[in-house]
Amino acid sequence: MVGKTLDNRYKLEKKIGSGGMADVYMATDLLLDRVVAVKVLHSSFAEDNDFIVRFRHEAQSAGKLTHPNIVGIYDVGDDQGVHYIVMEYVEGVTLKQYIQDHSSISVDMAVRIAVEIGSALEAAHENGIVHCDIKPHNILLTETGKVKVTDFGIARAINSATVIDKKSILGSVHYLSPEQAAGDKVTEKTDIYSLGVVLYEMLTHHLPFEGETAVSIALQHMRGEVPRPTKFNPAITPMLEECVLTALQKDPDKRYNSVSDFISELKMAQGFTTSIYKPAQPEFAAMTKPIAQKTEKIARTEPEGKLSHLITNFPQNYIWIAMVLLFISCFLWAFFSFGNFWSTSNVTVPMLVGEPVEVAQKTLKEMNLKFSIDEIASDDIPAGQVISQTPVGGASVKEQRIIHLTVSKGGAVILVPDLKGLTLDQAKERLEKLDLALGAVENGSDQSQPAEIIISQSPQSFSKVAKGTLVNIVINLRQPVNVPNLVGMTLADAKNALDSVHLTLGTISSSDGITADDSAVVLAQNPTGGVSTNESSVNLTIGKKEKTQKKTGSVNITIPKNGNSRHVVIYIIDDNGKSVSYDQQVKPGSTVNQSVSGIGNVKVQVLIDGNIVQDREL
C-alpha cells in the first residue's frame, strides 16, 4: 500500500502501525499539503457491507468531536473497495509504550494523564458517543506531553458487527468492562471502568486481572475481586485508591455517575489545583543581586558560630522532642488539608454495624458522607449485612469523608455463569469449574435458535449463589420442519418462504457468477424441498432466470379410514432433477392435498408405503 494514492488525494508514505482492524499509514494530503494519518481497514471488515455502513456512520459522528485531547477525524472514504479514515497525525508514543518504557510513573503524572483522558471522554459523552475501547494502545502522548485519545466511534461499529458471533472480544480483554464481557448494553459507565483499569495500570504497573486465555480474564472482570492498588504501590493515598476502586465496581450503578464526577474526585484526591499543570518558576530576583565579598564572609562565619554553639549546648532530649512535634505537626497539616477537610462541616458518623448495606448507603448519602465497600465471606453473618466500619459510629468527621464498610457476602458466594447458547457438555464443564452443579434438564422448543443448545436457565446468569447450588436448564429440541420447495422461485420469494417456516437463508452460491439480488432464480437447494429437517438454515444455488416455463398442479390422496397410518411421499421430477415435495405419515381417513410445481418437463410420482400409486406428467 505504501506509495498508493487514495482518491487522488491521500498519498501513503509509510506504514506506522498495525492492528486487528486496520493498518495505519503516515500520508500526505495532496490537496491541503499537510501530513495526516490514514487508517486502512482490513479486507475482512471491508467485505461486510453492514459493518461498512455502521462504520461510516460512527466515524462521521466522531468526526464532529473537537477537543484538544481527541485525535481529530478529517475524512472517511472508499477507493475501489479500500475503506479508510483520515485522521490528525500525532507525533509521539502510545501510553502502552510509555508504560513499558518507564519502570514507574509518578502518582501525579498518572492522575494528570487520567484527567486528560477523562476530559476527552467527557466531551464525547456530551455528544452521545461512547468509546467502548479505552486502553493505553488507543491513547497517544505527544512530544510535549499532551494526551490524545483516538478511535472514537470505531470500536462501537466493530461491536455492532462482530461481537454478536461471540468469536471475538472487542478491544483488549484486560480493559474490558464486566457488561462488555457479559454481552450487555454499553453506556458511558463502560468507559469509566476501562479508564479505571488504565489508571490502575499506570499507578501499579500491573493489570487488575491476568489469565492464560481471553475467556478467563473476561470471567475475572465479571466476578473477580480487584487487588487494592496499594498492594503494589504504597505511595497511593487512601482517597485516590477509593477513586480507582469506585471506577472498577462491577455493577455500573455503583460506579461514578459520570466521567465528570470521576475527574473531580481524582483532582480532589490528589490535591490538584489549576497551578499543577504549570511548571514551577524560579525566583530569579533573589538570584541576580550581587553580594559583596566582605558581607558574604561575615554572613558565613558569625551566624554559623552562634548556631553551632546553640546546638552543642542544647539538651539532646529537647532536640528529639522538637523533631517529634515537627513530624506530628506536618502529619496533621497534611491529613486535615487532604481532601479539603477544612472546607466542610462536621458530622457524626452513624452506627451502621448490623444494618443492611442498602440502608447504610442511604444513611451516609443523606448525611453527605461517601462510602467504600469491601465484601468478605462469612458463614455467621447474613449476606448484605454490615460487619464493621471505619471510622466507628459516633466519631466526628468532615462532610464528604469516606466511610469504609465491610459487608458480609454470606458463605462462599459464586456468580452463576451465562449458560445460554452452550451445549449440555459445555454447561457441565463450566459449572464444575465454579463448584456448582447441574440441576434439572428440560426440553424446550425455539425455532429461532439452533438445536441442542441451552435457551434458558434458573437461577439467572450472574445471580449470587452459594457453593453447590443446582442450576436448572432448558435444552432446545427444535421440532422437525418441512423444507419448502424453493427451486424456480426468485431469491426474494425464497426468503419469504423460509421465513414462514422459521428457517433462515444459509450460504448462497452462484452457478454463472450473477449477483445475489432478489431477482435471481433458485436452481438448487440443500436440504431439498419436502424433506423434514432439524436444521435451521437452507443453502441455495442461484442462477439466471430460465426461459423454460414453470408448471404447477396438485396431488390429492385420501387414506382409507380402516387400517394404520400410511407413509406418503410425493416426488417432483423436472429439468432440475428429482426433489421431494411431500414426506409425511398420514393418519387413516386423512386427505393429502399438496400443491406441486416444476420447470420444463414435470413428472409427479406418489408413493404410499414405498409403492408407486401415481406416476404422471403435469
TORVO-160120 format. One line per 8 residues: number of its first residue (from 1); their letters; for each residue x, y, z of C-alpha. Coordinates in pm, 1 decimal, m for minus. Layout:
N
NUM> a> X,Y,Z; ...
This chain:
618
1> mvgktldn> 0.0,0.0,0.0; 298.1,232.8,52.6; 316.6,473.2,m242.8; m53.6,429.6,m328.3; m270.0,740.9,m356.5; m628.5,708.6,m233.9; m893.5,903.3,m423.4; m616.0,1102.2,m597.2
9> ryklekki> m560.1,1291.4,m272.8; m400.2,1089.7,11.4; m55.0,951.6,m74.6; 52.8,675.1,165.4; 415.9,749.6,260.8; 499.7,481.7,519.5; 334.2,229.8,748.0; 341.2,341.9,1111.8
17> gsggmadv> 112.8,94.0,1285.2; m97.1,m218.9,1251.5; m378.5,m379.8,1447.9; m651.6,m637.0,1426.3; m881.7,m395.4,1245.6; m661.5,m180.5,1024.1; m316.8,m67.4,916.2; m212.3,292.8,981.7
25> ymatdlll> m3.3,497.2,737.8; 157.3,837.3,751.0; 30.3,1011.0,442.2; 34.7,1340.8,258.8; m288.4,1524.9,185.4; m205.0,1644.2,m165.6; m496.8,1888.9,m171.8; m416.6,2071.7,153.1
33> drvvavkv> m41.6,1990.4,157.1; m37.3,1853.7,512.3; 70.4,1535.3,689.9; m215.5,1311.2,802.2; m265.3,961.6,937.9; m469.2,722.0,724.4; m621.1,409.8,876.9; m697.7,145.4,611.4
41> lhssfaed> m945.8,m124.8,708.4; m853.4,m488.5,667.3; m1033.7,m670.4,391.2; m1223.9,m890.8,640.8; m1412.9,m579.9,750.5; m1430.3,m417.3,409.7; m1628.1,m710.6,267.8; m1901.8,m672.3,529.7
49> ndfivrfr> m2149.2,m419.6,386.4; m2348.7,m389.4,709.6; m2032.9,m311.6,902.3; m1918.0,m52.1,648.7; m2249.6,135.0,684.8; m2217.5,133.6,1064.5; m1850.3,220.6,1045.6; m1905.0,527.1,821.6
57> heaqsagk> m2189.2,645.7,1045.1; m1986.3,614.4,1366.1; m1675.4,767.4,1209.6; m1875.0,1063.6,1078.0; m2029.2,1114.0,1421.8; m1684.2,1101.6,1584.0; m1557.8,1345.0,1322.0; m1781.3,1612.3,1473.7
65> lthpnivg> m1583.7,1596.3,1802.3; m1348.9,1887.6,1854.1; m1136.9,1869.3,2167.3; m765.4,1920.2,2245.8; m744.1,1565.2,2389.7; m912.8,1390.8,2093.0; m740.9,1290.8,1769.5; m948.8,1461.4,1502.8
73> iydvgddq> m1110.1,1270.7,1214.9; m1084.2,1461.4,885.3; m1237.3,1231.9,625.8; m1387.2,886.8,556.9; m1362.5,734.3,212.0; m1371.4,432.9,m18.4; m1135.5,389.3,m311.5; m1223.8,79.1,m515.6
81> gvhyivme> m1309.7,m128.0,m212.1; m1032.9,15.4,8.5; m1211.1,174.1,305.6; m1014.7,428.5,501.9; m1026.0,704.8,760.5; m815.3,1018.8,751.5; m710.0,1144.4,1092.6; m491.6,1403.4,1259.2
89> yvegvtlk> m125.4,1293.9,1254.8; 20.9,1292.8,1607.9; 394.4,1276.1,1678.3; 452.7,1071.3,1990.1; 411.5,729.2,2150.1; 120.0,528.2,2278.7; 54.9,525.8,2650.8; 118.4,147.9,2642.1
97> qyiqdhss> 468.4,206.9,2506.1; 524.8,481.8,2763.5; 429.8,247.3,3048.2; 659.3,m23.9,2912.6; 949.9,220.5,2877.0; 920.9,354.4,3234.9; 967.8,127.6,3534.5; 742.6,358.9,3735.4
105> isvdmavr> 517.0,655.9,3674.0; 466.4,918.1,3943.7; 124.1,931.6,4103.7; 81.0,1293.4,3992.9; 169.5,1207.2,3633.2; m66.9,908.1,3627.6; m356.5,1114.9,3763.6; m281.9,1401.1,3522.3
113> iaveigsa> m295.3,1163.3,3224.8; m618.4,1006.9,3355.8; m774.8,1352.4,3397.9; m693.7,1444.2,3035.7; m832.9,1112.4,2908.3; m1142.9,1176.3,3117.1; m1174.5,1523.6,2967.2; m1182.0,1368.2,2618.0
121> leaaheng> m1443.0,1113.8,2726.0; m1649.8,1386.8,2889.0; m1669.1,1573.9,2557.2; m1758.2,1256.0,2368.7; m2031.0,1155.9,2615.2; m2185.5,1501.3,2591.2; m2220.8,1432.3,2217.9; m2373.6,1088.0,2271.6
129> ivhcdikp> m2058.4,892.3,2174.6; m1924.8,605.4,2388.1; m1570.4,499.3,2303.6; m1610.9,130.4,2407.3; m1238.3,52.0,2374.9; m1040.6,273.4,2612.4; m694.9,120.0,2659.0; m334.0,251.0,2657.7
137> hnilltet> m294.1,139.6,2296.0; m558.9,398.7,2189.6; m403.0,684.8,2387.9; m118.0,890.5,2242.9; 132.8,1107.9,2430.6; 273.5,1388.5,2220.2; 631.5,1508.9,2242.8; 506.8,1798.5,2455.8
145> gkvkvtdf> 326.6,1566.1,2697.9; m23.8,1626.3,2560.7; m270.1,1337.5,2585.2; m463.7,1241.5,2270.6; m738.4,975.0,2259.4; m804.5,805.8,1924.6; m1050.0,561.3,1760.9; m1368.3,728.0,1890.0
153> giarains> m1679.4,563.8,1744.0; m1482.3,296.7,1556.2; m1497.3,44.3,1837.0; m1872.0,94.5,1861.3; m1912.4,m0.7,1494.2; m1699.6,m310.9,1543.8; m1906.0,m403.2,1848.0; m2224.9,m397.6,1642.7
161> atvidkks> m2068.6,m602.9,1364.9; m1857.5,m866.2,1532.9; m1932.0,m927.3,1895.5; m2263.8,m1091.7,1814.4; m2091.8,m1407.9,1692.1; m1904.8,m1442.6,2024.4; m1589.0,m1542.4,1835.1; m1402.9,m1226.5,1921.7
169> ilgsvhyl> m1396.0,m990.0,2213.3; m1397.2,m621.7,2144.5; m1071.7,m445.6,2230.0; m811.8,m580.7,2466.5; m976.3,m807.6,2719.4; m760.3,m666.4,3000.2; m954.7,m337.5,2979.8; m1297.3,m489.5,2914.6
177> speqaagd> m1586.5,m386.2,3140.2; m1799.6,m658.6,3305.3; m2101.6,m559.8,3093.8; m1895.5,m593.0,2773.4; m1769.5,m934.6,2885.1; m2128.3,m1040.9,2951.2; m2251.1,m908.0,2616.0; m2477.0,m649.5,2782.2
185> kvtektdi> m2552.6,m292.5,2672.3; m2263.5,m47.3,2690.9; m2306.0,300.9,2837.8; m2089.5,593.1,2941.8; m2005.5,396.0,3257.6; m1835.5,136.7,3037.5; m1570.2,396.3,2953.8; m1536.9,484.1,3324.8
193> yslgvvly> m1448.0,122.1,3406.6; m1189.2,99.9,3127.4; m1036.7,432.9,3231.9; m1015.2,293.4,3586.8; m815.8,m3.5,3454.3; m580.5,228.5,3262.5; m522.0,440.8,3575.4; m469.0,122.5,3781.4
201> emlthhlp> m200.6,9.1,3536.3; m22.8,346.2,3538.7; m19.0,360.3,3920.9; 87.9,m0.6,3983.8; 248.6,m129.3,3661.5; 8.6,m421.9,3699.8; m327.1,m504.7,3548.3; m621.4,m588.2,3777.8
209> fegetavs> m668.9,m928.9,3617.7; m437.8,m1168.3,3433.3; m503.5,m1510.1,3280.8; m390.3,m1760.9,3022.9; m688.8,m1704.2,2793.9; m913.2,m1412.7,2699.2; m1213.4,m1600.2,2836.8; m1053.6,m1649.3,3178.6
217> ialqhmrg> m969.8,m1278.3,3202.1; m1321.6,m1177.6,3094.2; m1468.9,m1402.0,3364.0; m1249.2,m1232.2,3624.6; m1382.2,m893.8,3514.5; m1731.5,m1027.3,3582.7; m1670.8,m1187.8,3923.3; m1308.7,m1146.3,4035.1
225> evprptkf> m1203.2,m920.3,4321.6; m977.0,m630.1,4225.5; m648.2,m628.3,4424.5; m604.7,m299.6,4609.0; m361.3,m71.6,4421.8; m167.2,m0.6,4743.9; m60.2,m365.6,4740.2; 174.4,m271.5,4453.6
233> npaitpml> 232.4,99.3,4522.9; 217.6,221.9,4885.9; 254.5,582.4,4763.0; m111.5,581.3,4654.4; m322.9,776.0,4902.5; m633.1,613.7,5056.4; m863.9,860.8,4882.9; m704.2,800.9,4542.0
241> eecvltal> m729.9,425.4,4595.3; m1100.3,457.6,4666.7; m1142.1,660.8,4345.3; m985.9,379.1,4142.9; m1187.4,105.5,4315.6; m1512.0,300.5,4269.2; m1446.4,324.5,3894.0; m1381.1,m52.7,3890.3
249> qkdpdkry> m1709.0,m155.0,4052.2; m1862.9,m447.5,3863.9; m2214.8,m304.4,3894.3; m2232.2,6.2,3670.9; m2477.6,166.2,3915.8; m2204.4,160.9,4184.2; m1953.2,346.2,3967.8; m1939.0,721.3,3927.4
257> nsvsdfis> m2247.9,870.4,3767.6; m2036.7,1042.1,3503.5; m1678.6,1090.2,3389.7; m1703.6,1445.0,3525.1; m1760.3,1308.2,3876.7; m1463.8,1073.5,3833.0; m1235.8,1358.9,3722.1; m1346.4,1579.0,4012.5
265> elkmaqgf> m1274.8,1302.2,4264.6; m931.4,1239.1,4114.5; m839.1,1608.3,4134.7; m956.5,1630.5,4494.5; m781.8,1308.3,4591.8; m450.3,1428.4,4453.0; m493.1,1787.4,4570.9; m473.6,1924.8,4216.6
273> ttsiykpa> m524.6,2297.4,4155.0; m503.5,2491.1,3834.0; m135.9,2555.8,3904.0; m35.1,2190.5,3899.8; m19.3,2189.0,3521.8; 219.2,2488.3,3515.2; 593.5,2445.2,3560.3; 738.0,2598.6,3873.2
281> qpefaamt> 903.2,2936.1,3817.7; 1232.2,3011.1,3998.6; 1260.4,3332.3,4196.1; 1514.0,3497.8,3971.4; 1506.7,3823.1,4168.4; 1674.7,3659.5,4467.6; 1944.2,3512.9,4246.4; 2058.6,3811.8,4041.7
289> kpiaqkte> 2153.5,4067.2,4306.0; 2533.4,4060.8,4361.6; 2666.6,4021.3,4715.8; 2979.0,4191.0,4833.5; 3266.6,3964.5,4927.7; 3305.4,4109.4,5272.0; 2940.4,4078.0,5357.9; 2937.2,3721.7,5233.2
297> kiartepe> 3224.7,3631.6,5460.9; 3057.1,3775.5,5767.8; 2729.6,3601.7,5683.0; 2912.7,3267.9,5673.8; 3115.7,3294.4,5990.4; 2929.4,3477.0,6263.1; 2582.8,3308.4,6237.7; 2742.6,2967.8,6192.6
305> gklshlit> 2937.1,3008.6,6513.8; 2626.2,3100.8,6713.4; 2417.3,2818.9,6569.7; 2690.3,2563.3,6634.7; 2723.0,2682.9,6990.2; 2344.4,2666.8,7043.8; 2310.5,2309.7,6911.1; 2612.7,2191.9,7106.5
313> nfpqnyiw> 2477.2,2324.1,7433.7; 2109.0,2237.6,7376.4; 1991.0,1920.1,7565.8; 1964.7,1614.0,7338.9; 1614.5,1522.5,7470.5; 1481.1,1862.2,7370.0; 1610.1,1811.6,7017.0; 1426.6,1478.6,6984.8
321> iamvllfi> 1106.6,1628.2,7130.1; 1121.8,1912.0,6880.3; 1167.8,1670.9,6590.8; 870.9,1458.0,6700.1; 649.1,1764.3,6739.0; 754.0,1886.6,6394.8; 668.1,1548.5,6241.2; 328.4,1539.3,6413.1
329> scflwaff> 253.2,1893.6,6300.9; 338.5,1813.5,5938.4; 131.2,1494.4,5951.3; m171.5,1670.9,6096.0; m142.4,1953.3,5844.5; m127.7,1705.5,5554.8; m414.4,1496.1,5693.3; m654.1,1776.5,5750.6
337> sfgnfwst> m558.1,1961.5,5434.8; m602.1,1645.2,5225.8; m942.0,1627.3,5068.1; m1040.0,1983.6,5170.6; m1135.5,1881.1,5523.3; m1142.2,2243.2,5640.2; m1392.2,2342.2,5376.5; m1681.6,2130.8,5504.6
345> snvtvpml> m1888.8,2090.8,5817.6; m1851.7,1833.0,6091.2; m2095.0,1538.9,6107.9; m2128.5,1247.9,6349.3; m2071.3,910.2,6188.2; m2381.1,691.0,6233.4; m2361.4,340.9,6380.7; m2403.6,112.2,6080.5
353> vgepveva> m2283.3,m225.9,6205.1; m2563.9,m480.0,6175.0; m2756.4,m272.3,5920.4; m2833.7,m390.7,5565.0; m2582.7,m236.3,5324.8; m2859.9,m62.8,5127.7; m2977.6,113.2,5444.1; m2619.3,208.3,5532.4
361> qktlkemn> m2558.6,357.6,5187.5; m2878.7,562.4,5202.3; m2796.8,689.2,5551.8; m2447.6,801.6,5451.4; m2572.8,976.6,5137.2; m2832.1,1167.0,5341.6; m2554.4,1280.4,5578.7; m2335.0,1397.5,5287.8
369> lkfsidei> m2078.9,1124.1,5351.6; m1915.8,892.7,5098.6; m1851.7,523.4,5136.0; m1645.8,233.5,5012.5; m1746.9,m130.9,5045.1; m1537.7,m444.0,5094.5; m1721.6,m777.3,5082.2; m1595.5,m1078.4,5276.4
377> asddipag> m1734.1,m1428.3,5308.7; m1899.2,m1510.1,5639.6; m2088.9,m1820.4,5743.9; m2225.8,m1646.8,6055.9; m2348.7,m1309.6,5927.7; m2622.6,m1286.1,5663.3; m2524.4,m1164.1,5318.4; m2557.5,m786.7,5272.3
385> qvisqtpv> m2518.2,m700.1,5643.1; m2252.3,m451.2,5760.1; m1988.2,m629.0,5972.0; m1765.2,m333.4,6062.0; m1699.8,30.7,5976.2; m1414.6,281.3,5978.9; m1443.1,538.7,6136.1; m1662.5,386.1,6408.4
393> ggasvkeq> m2011.9,509.5,6485.7; m2016.4,827.2,6694.7; m1691.2,965.8,6554.9; m1688.7,1325.6,6432.4; m1566.7,1374.9,6074.8; m1592.3,1628.0,5795.3; m1859.1,1601.7,5525.5; m1751.8,1409.2,5213.6
401> riihltvs> m1533.6,1183.5,5428.9; m1518.4,822.8,5301.1; m1663.0,571.5,5547.4; m1521.7,224.3,5487.2; m1780.1,m52.3,5524.6; m1705.3,m423.6,5549.0; m2009.3,m618.8,5431.3; m2086.5,m989.8,5454.5
409> kggavilv> m2145.1,m1177.3,5134.2; m2261.6,m1482.5,5326.2; m2092.5,m1813.6,5267.8; m1873.5,m1860.0,4966.2; m2065.7,m1658.0,4704.5; m2047.3,m1762.6,4339.8; m2177.6,m1580.0,4033.6; m2389.6,m1808.0,3815.8
417> pdlkgltl> m2238.4,m1818.3,3465.0; m2435.4,m1744.9,3149.6; m2511.4,m2088.3,3001.5; m2738.7,m1977.1,2719.2; m2602.6,m2079.5,2381.8; m2387.6,m2359.7,2526.2; m2427.2,m2731.3,2474.7; m2505.6,m2961.7,2766.5
425> dqakerle> m2143.3,m3082.1,2792.3; m2010.3,m2726.7,2784.3; m2252.2,m2624.2,3060.3; m2149.8,m2918.9,3280.2; m1780.9,m2831.1,3241.5; m1835.7,m2464.4,3326.9; m2048.9,m2542.2,3633.2; m1797.1,m2792.0,3767.9
433> kldlalga> m1516.2,m2535.9,3749.4; m1725.2,m2297.9,3961.8; m1826.3,m2560.6,4222.6; m2186.0,m2550.3,4100.7; m2395.5,m2849.7,3992.3; m2629.3,m2923.8,3704.1; m2990.7,m2948.9,3815.4; m3299.4,m3041.7,3613.6
441> vengsdqs> m3266.2,m3064.8,3236.5; m3588.0,m2991.4,3046.8; m3668.1,m2985.8,2677.6; m3789.6,m2672.0,2508.4; m3856.6,m2556.5,2155.6; m3743.4,m2234.0,1993.4; m3743.7,m2240.2,1615.1; m3527.5,m1927.1,1606.3
449> qpaeiiis> m3239.9,m2099.3,1789.9; m3011.4,m2387.9,1686.8; m3088.1,m2733.7,1819.0; m2916.6,m2888.7,2122.0; m2823.5,m2560.8,2289.3; m2940.0,m2411.5,2619.0; m3213.2,m2149.7,2574.2; m3290.3,m2065.8,2939.4
457> qspqsfsk> m3161.5,m2129.5,3290.7; m3252.6,m2092.6,3656.8; m3105.1,m1920.8,3857.4; m3042.6,m1646.9,3602.7; m2690.4,m1567.9,3490.1; m2476.2,m1358.1,3728.4; m2702.4,m1433.3,4022.5; m2514.3,m1469.8,4352.1
465> vakgtlvn> m2549.8,m1820.5,4491.0; m2378.0,m2049.7,4740.0; m2133.4,m2324.1,4655.4; m2301.7,m2642.0,4529.9; m2618.9,m2465.7,4406.2; m2812.3,m2657.8,4138.9; m2860.2,m2475.4,3809.0; m3162.1,m2589.7,3604.4
473> ivinlrqp> m3154.6,m2560.3,3225.8; m3382.3,m2591.5,2922.8; m3236.4,m2752.2,2607.6; m3369.9,m2650.7,2268.8; m3506.7,m2950.2,2080.4; m3619.4,m2798.1,1753.2; m3922.2,m2965.7,1606.4; m3863.8,m3106.1,1255.4
481> vnvpnlvg> m3961.4,m2860.4,984.2; m4076.6,m2947.3,630.5; m3844.6,m2768.2,393.7; m4041.2,m2586.0,120.9; m3950.7,m2646.3,m244.8; m3768.5,m2328.2,m347.2; m3642.1,m2434.4,m690.6; m3773.2,m2198.3,m957.4
489> mtladakn> m3853.5,m1919.0,m710.8; m3684.2,m1583.1,m712.1; m3447.1,m1522.1,m425.5; m3691.4,m1275.0,m271.5; m3975.1,m1530.6,m277.2; m3743.3,m1799.3,m139.5; m3653.0,m1578.3,158.9; m4021.1,m1522.3,235.7
497> aldsvhlt> m4095.4,m1894.3,207.5; m3814.7,m1974.3,454.0; m3929.3,m1705.4,696.8; m4279.0,m1852.5,700.3; m4146.6,m2183.4,845.7; m3883.5,m2020.6,1074.5; m3587.6,m2123.2,860.2; m3300.9,m1895.4,770.0
505> lgtisssd> m3111.3,m1842.2,449.0; m2774.7,m2015.3,458.4; m2499.4,m1986.2,201.7; m2574.8,m1863.2,m149.0; m2365.0,m1987.1,m438.9; m2395.3,m1880.6,m799.6; m2376.2,m2117.1,m1094.3; m2299.6,m1849.3,m1350.5
513> gitaddsa> m2147.2,m1563.5,m1148.8; m2458.0,m1348.9,m1114.4; m2505.5,m1135.4,m805.3; m2738.6,m1247.8,m530.2; m3013.3,m993.7,m587.2; m3383.0,m1052.0,m530.3; m3449.6,m1130.3,m897.6; m3205.7,m1421.3,m911.5
521> vvlaqnpt> m3367.3,m1764.2,m956.3; m3310.7,m2061.5,m722.7; m3168.2,m2353.0,m923.3; m3098.1,m2594.2,m637.2; m3127.1,m2618.3,m257.4; m2986.3,m2815.5,34.3; m3178.3,m2968.5,213.9; m3407.7,m3046.6,m79.1
529> ggvstnes> m3768.9,m2940.7,m77.7; m4021.4,m3159.0,100.1; m3782.2,m3328.3,344.6; m3821.4,m3295.8,720.7; m3517.0,m3143.3,893.7; m3389.5,m3019.0,1229.0; m3150.4,m2781.2,1060.1; m3210.2,m2408.6,1096.0
537> svnltigk> m3092.1,m2290.7,752.5; m3117.2,m2381.1,384.4; m2832.3,m2332.8,135.5; m2919.3,m2217.9,m215.6; m2767.3,m2221.6,m562.6; m2887.9,m1936.1,m782.1; m2861.5,m1851.1,m1149.3; m3021.0,m1652.9,m1425.0
545> kektqkkt> m3395.4,m1675.7,m1475.4; m3473.3,m1966.0,m1702.5; m3686.5,m1917.3,m2011.5; m3846.1,m2254.9,m1950.4; m4200.0,m2217.9,m1826.3; m4287.8,m2318.3,m1474.6; m4569.5,m2574.2,m1444.3; m4796.4,m2614.4,m1141.9
553> gsvnitip> m5054.9,m2869.4,m1032.6; m5185.6,m3055.4,m731.6; m5197.3,m3404.1,m582.2; m5499.2,m3532.8,m387.1; m5469.3,m3859.3,m195.0; m5718.6,m3997.6,60.4; m5606.1,m4265.1,306.9; m5866.5,m4535.1,388.0
561> kngnsrhv> m6034.0,m4497.0,725.0; m5956.0,m4853.6,822.6; m5606.3,m4964.8,897.9; m5289.7,m4792.7,1008.5; m5121.8,m4463.7,920.5; m4956.7,m4461.7,579.0; m4622.8,m4313.2,472.8; m4690.5,m4076.9,181.7
569> viyiiddn> m4405.7,m3939.0,m32.7; m4453.3,m3708.6,m335.2; m4162.5,m3663.7,m578.3; m4123.3,m3393.2,m843.8; m3903.9,m3481.6,m1143.1; m3831.5,m3185.1,m1372.4; m3548.3,m3022.8,m1569.2; m3367.1,m2951.1,m1243.3
577> gksvsydq> m3374.5,m3312.3,m1127.3; m3569.7,m3507.2,m868.2; m3688.3,m3346.2,m542.4; m3922.0,m3430.3,m255.8; m4236.3,m3220.1,m238.3; m4406.4,m3407.8,49.2; m4291.3,m3667.3,305.2; m4527.7,m3742.9,597.8
585> qvkpgstv> m4700.7,m4013.3,799.2; m5073.7,m3968.7,727.0; m5345.5,m4084.4,965.8; m5634.7,m4311.4,843.8; m5919.1,m4115.0,683.7; m5696.7,m3810.6,620.1; m5664.7,m3640.3,281.9; m5337.5,m3509.0,138.1
593> nqsvsgig> m5387.7,m3202.3,m81.3; m5040.1,m3089.7,m197.3; m4958.5,m2820.0,m449.8; m4671.1,m2918.5,m678.6; m4466.7,m2733.6,m937.5; m4164.9,m2776.2,m1163.1; m3966.0,m2635.3,m1450.4; m3989.1,m2768.7,m1806.2
601> nvkvqvli> m4095.3,m3130.6,m1836.8; m4254.5,m3211.5,m1499.9; m4349.0,m3555.7,m1372.9; m4520.6,m3636.2,m1039.1; m4468.0,m3961.7,m850.7; m4677.1,m4054.2,m545.6; m4564.1,m4341.5,m317.9; m4762.6,m4490.8,m31.2
609> dgnivqdr> m4558.5,m4712.6,197.8; m4298.5,m4737.5,m77.3; m4540.6,m4838.3,m353.5; m4597.4,m4610.1,m654.4; m4967.2,m4522.3,m679.3; m4931.4,m4225.9,m921.0; m4673.3,m4157.1,m1196.0; m4790.6,m3883.1,m1429.3
617> el> m4695.7,m3573.6,m1623.8; m4813.3,m3225.8,m1519.6
